[in-house]
Amino acid sequence: MAIVERIKASLRTIIWRRHARREAEDENISESMLEDALRKEFVLVEHYPQDPYGESALVLVLVDGKPVQVVLSPRENLCYLVTIYVPDPARWDPTFTRRKRK
């Protein structure tokens, strides 16, 4: 099963890491709004199959029209929400799906 399908299947139960909660609060993004947006639609940005803490992926989601990048680590029956951030336009292309070259 591809990473996008594994993420979708794991989103029924989302476990927020402490860092992700802090970042969401700093960005004024509610947990419920972010979770609803993820379950509705997201775009895979980067896949990290060799992450030492377990396979993970960076996805882009729109929360109340605002682009938010989220690192997720799907497991069989749940998904860890590792961190979130609002992408910096100086570092990302206009779609926020590709890093700009240095």
JOLINQUI-V713670 format. One record per pair of residues at least 6 apart in sequence whose C-alpha atoms are under 8 Angstrom apart, sorted by sequence separation. I is the first residue (numbers start at 1). J is the second residue. D is the distance in Angstrom with one decimal. If there is no record, write none. Layout:
I_J_D, I_J_D
This chain:
24_30_6.7, 49_55_4.5, 61_67_5.9, 62_68_6.0, 73_79_5.7, 74_80_6.2, 92_98_5.7, 93_99_6.1, 24_31_7.2, 48_55_5.8, 49_56_6.3, 60_67_6.7, 61_68_5.4, 72_79_6.6, 73_80_5.0, 89_96_7.5, 92_99_4.4, 93_100_5.9, 48_56_5.2, 49_57_7.9, 60_68_5.7, 61_69_6.4, 72_80_5.7, 73_81_6.5, 91_99_5.8, 92_100_5.1, 47_56_6.3, 48_57_5.5, 60_69_4.6, 61_70_7.6, 72_81_4.8, 73_82_7.0, 87_96_6.9, 91_100_5.4, 21_31_7.8, 47_57_4.4, 59_69_5.6, 60_70_6.3, 71_81_6.2, 72_82_5.7, 90_100_7.7, 46_57_5.7, 47_58_6.4, 58_69_6.6, 59_70_5.3, 70_81_7.3, 71_82_5.4, 72_83_7.6, 45_57_7.5, 46_58_5.0, 58_70_5.6, 59_71_6.4, 70_82_7.5, 71_83_5.4, 44_57_7.2, 45_58_5.4, 46_59_6.9, 58_71_4.4, 59_72_7.6, 70_83_5.9, 71_84_6.4, 44_58_6.4, 45_59_5.1, 57_71_5.5, 58_72_6.5, 70_84_4.4, 44_59_4.5, 45_60_6.5, 56_71_6.8, 57_72_5.4, 69_84_5.6, 70_85_6.6, 43_59_5.4, 44_60_6.5, 56_72_5.5, 57_73_6.5, 68_84_6.8, 69_85_5.4, 42_59_6.3, 43_60_5.1, 56_73_4.2, 68_85_5.8, 69_86_6.1, 42_60_5.6, 43_61_6.6, 55_73_6.0, 56_74_6.7, 68_86_4.7, 69_87_6.4, 42_61_4.8, 54_73_6.9, 55_74_7.3, 67_86_6.3, 68_87_6.5, 41_61_6.8, 42_62_7.7, 66_86_8.0, 67_87_7.1, 14_35_7.8, 38_61_6.3, 37_61_6.5, 37_62_6.6, 37_63_6.1, 11_38_7.9, 11_39_6.6, 34_63_6.0, 67_96_7.6, 33_63_6.6, 8_39_7.1, 33_64_7.8, 29_63_7.7, 60_96_7.4, 60_97_7.2, 4_44_7.0, 3_47_7.7, 45_97_5.1, 44_97_7.9, 45_98_7.1, 3_57_7.9, 27_85_7.6, 27_86_7.5, 23_83_7.1, 24_84_6.6, 20_81_6.7, 23_84_6.2, 24_85_7.5, 20_82_5.8, 21_83_7.8, 23_85_6.6, 11_74_7.9, 15_78_7.2, 17_80_6.9, 19_82_7.1, 20_83_4.0, 10_74_5.7, 13_77_7.1, 14_78_5.8, 15_79_6.1, 16_80_6.0, 17_81_6.0, 19_83_6.0, 20_84_5.6, 7_72_7.7, 10_75_6.4, 12_77_7.7, 13_78_4.8, 14_79_4.9, 15_80_4.8, 16_81_4.8, 17_82_5.3, 7_73_7.7, 10_76_6.4, 12_78_6.6, 13_79_6.2, 14_80_5.9, 15_81_5.9, 16_82_6.6, 17_83_7.1, 7_74_5.3, 10_77_5.5, 11_78_6.2, 12_79_7.9, 14_81_6.6, 6_74_6.5, 9_77_7.7, 10_78_4.6, 11_79_5.7, 6_75_7.8, 10_79_5.1, 6_76_7.9, 7_79_7.1
